[in-house]
């Protein structure tokens, strides 16, 4: 068990855009709080005032607004602030932290965009973050379906969706590869099911870990 799990429990949700992970993170938070458990819901990039400001920079604008290397630095800065101001204090207080995306998203989004960038992602993570979730729930879905959902959703935070279906398909395979690489903390959930069926699978995985 990690240092974080010895105090609180750190749960992350991952998946391609449109997979429904944000909905499932919210539903899990509602379920746990209804049980009387002390849980917080947060997100990346974001989750602290400084990190939310960086979110506004990286998730909107032209596709080529930032190079993959610059994106990596921005996301790492946001994660560090989030970790210092939100995640670690909550874990130290014994809370369950539910986070919509964490470092695995950076491994995928930035690691796939630049040649050899995954090594830099890991180096910065080790240097500045040094923490993994205790449990990562991967909401897996076919890339075309996820992208269609994400585009239909609309909104202003659409910069990564604009990279298109090829990147979404590569990221889906990348997330599945991460689930094998970090199998001790990953649980893959079939996101093609109905919302309630996915939520039941999510709750089962979390309750097993809490037990």
C-alpha positions in Angstrom: 0.0 0.0 0.0 1.3 3.4 -0.9 2.0 6.3 1.5 -1.2 8.0 0.3 -3.3 4.9 0.9 -2.0 4.6 4.5 -3.7 7.9 5.3 -6.5 8.5 2.8 -7.3 6.8 -0.5 -6.3 8.4 -3.9 -8.6 7.3 -6.8 -8.1 8.6 -10.4 -10.3 8.2 -13.4 -8.8 8.0 -16.9 -10.1 7.5 -20.4 -10.3 9.2 -23.8 -12.4 12.3 -24.3 -16.1 11.4 -24.3 -15.6 8.2 -22.3 -17.9 9.3 -19.5 -15.2 9.3 -16.8 -16.1 12.8 -15.5 -19.7 11.6 -15.0 -18.5 8.4 -13.3 -16.2 10.4 -11.0 -19.1 12.6 -10.0 -21.4 9.6 -9.4 -18.8 7.8 -7.3 -18.3 10.9 -5.2 -22.1 11.2 -4.6 -22.3 7.5 -3.7 -19.4 7.6 -1.2 -20.7 10.8 0.5 -24.1 9.3 0.7 -22.5 6.4 2.6 -21.1 9.0 5.1 -17.5 8.6 3.8 -15.3 11.7 3.7 -14.5 12.2 0.0 -13.6 15.1 -2.3 -14.0 15.4 -6.0 -11.3 17.2 -8.0 -9.9 17.3 -11.5 -6.9 17.8 -13.7 -5.7 20.1 -15.1 -7.1 22.1 -12.2 -8.2 21.4 -8.7 -6.5 24.4 -7.1 -6.8 28.1 -8.0 -3.4 28.2 -9.7 -3.9 25.0 -11.6 -7.3 26.2 -12.8 -5.6 29.2 -14.3 -3.2 26.9 -16.2 -6.2 24.8 -17.3 -7.6 27.9 -19.1 -4.4 28.2 -21.0 -3.9 24.6 -22.2 -7.4 23.4 -23.0 -8.5 26.2 -25.3 -7.1 27.9 -28.4 -5.5 26.7 -31.5 -4.2 23.1 -31.8 -0.7 24.4 -32.4 -0.8 26.9 -29.6 1.8 25.1 -27.5 4.5 22.6 -28.4 4.3 19.2 -26.7 7.3 20.1 -24.6 5.7 23.4 -23.4 2.4 21.5 -22.7 4.3 19.1 -20.5 5.8 21.8 -18.4 2.5 23.6 -18.0 0.6 20.4 -17.0 3.4 19.5 -14.6 3.2 22.9 -13.0 -0.6 22.6 -12.6 -0.2 19.1 -11.1 2.4 20.2 -8.6 0.2 23.0 -7.4 -2.9 20.7 -7.2 -0.9 18.1 -5.3 0.5 20.6 -2.8 -2.8 22.5 -2.2 -5.5 19.9 -2.6 -4.5 16.3 -2.9 -1.9 15.8 -0.2 -3.7 17.8 2.5 -6.8 15.8 1.8 -5.0 12.5 2.0 -3.2 13.6 5.2 -6.7 14.3 6.7 -7.8 10.8 5.8 -10.1 11.7 3.0 -10.8 9.8 -0.2 -9.6 11.8 -3.1 -11.4 11.2 -6.4 -9.6 12.9 -9.3 -10.8 13.2 -12.9 -7.5 12.6 -14.7 -4.0 12.5 -13.2 -0.5 11.8 -14.4 -1.6 8.9 -16.8 -3.3 11.5 -19.0 0.0 13.4 -19.4 1.7 10.1 -20.2 -0.8 9.7 -23.0 -1.6 13.2 -24.3 1.9 14.6 -24.2 3.8 11.3 -24.4 2.1 10.4 -27.7 2.4 13.8 -29.3 6.2 14.1 -29.3 8.9 11.6 -30.3 10.6 10.3 -27.2 8.6 12.6 -25.0 7.4 9.8 -22.7 10.8 9.6 -21.1 10.7 13.3 -20.3 7.2 12.9 -18.9 8.4 10.2 -16.5 11.5 12.2 -15.6 9.5 15.3 -14.7 6.9 13.2 -12.9 9.6 11.6 -10.7 11.3 14.9 -10.0 8.3 17.1 -9.3 5.3 14.8 -8.5 6.5 11.5 -7.2 3.0 10.2 -6.4 0.6 7.8 -8.2 -3.0 7.0 -7.4 -3.8 4.0 -5.2 -6.5 3.0 -7.7 -7.0 4.1 -11.3 -10.3 3.4 -13.0 -9.9 3.3 -16.8 -13.3 3.9 -18.5 -12.6 2.2 -21.8 -14.5 3.0 -25.0 -14.1 2.8 -28.7 -12.3 5.9 -29.9 -14.8 7.0 -32.6 -17.7 6.8 -30.1 -15.8 8.8 -27.5 -14.8 11.5 -30.0 -18.4 11.8 -31.2 -19.6 12.3 -27.7 -16.9 14.8 -26.9 -17.6 16.9 -30.0 -21.4 16.8 -29.4 -20.8 18.0 -25.8 -19.5 21.3 -27.1 -17.9 23.9 -24.9 -14.7 25.9 -25.1 -12.3 23.3 -23.8 -11.9 21.5 -27.1 -8.3 21.9 -28.0 -7.3 18.3 -27.6 -10.5 17.0 -29.3 -9.4 19.0 -32.3 -6.5 16.6 -32.8 -9.0 14.1 -34.2 -9.8 10.4 -34.3 -6.3 9.1 -35.0 -4.9 10.5 -31.8 -8.0 9.4 -29.9 -7.5 5.8 -31.2 -3.8 5.9 -30.3 -4.6 7.2 -26.8 -7.2 4.4 -26.2 -4.5 1.8 -27.0 -2.0 3.8 -24.9 -4.3 3.8 -21.9 -4.9 0.0 -22.2 -1.1 -0.4 -22.4 -0.7 1.6 -19.2 -3.3 -0.6 -17.5 -1.0 -3.5 -18.2 2.1 -1.6 -17.2 0.6 -0.5 -13.9 -1.7 -3.5 -13.4 -1.5 -3.3 -9.6 -3.5 -0.1 -9.5 -5.5 -0.1 -12.7 -9.0 -1.5 -13.2 -10.5 -1.4 -16.7 -14.2 -0.7 -16.9 -16.3 -1.2 -20.0 -17.5 2.3 -20.8 -19.8 1.1 -23.6 -22.4 0.0 -21.1 -25.2 2.2 -19.8 -24.2 4.9 -17.2 -25.7 2.9 -14.3 -24.0 -0.3 -15.3 -20.7 1.5 -15.5 -21.3 3.1 -12.1 -22.0 -0.4 -10.6 -18.7 -1.7 -11.9 -16.9 1.4 -10.6 -18.5 1.0 -7.2 -17.6 -2.6 -7.0 -13.9 -1.9 -7.8 -13.7 0.9 -5.2 -15.5 -1.0 -2.5 -13.1 -4.0 -3.0 -10.2 -1.6 -2.5 -11.7 0.1 0.5 -12.3 -3.3 2.1 
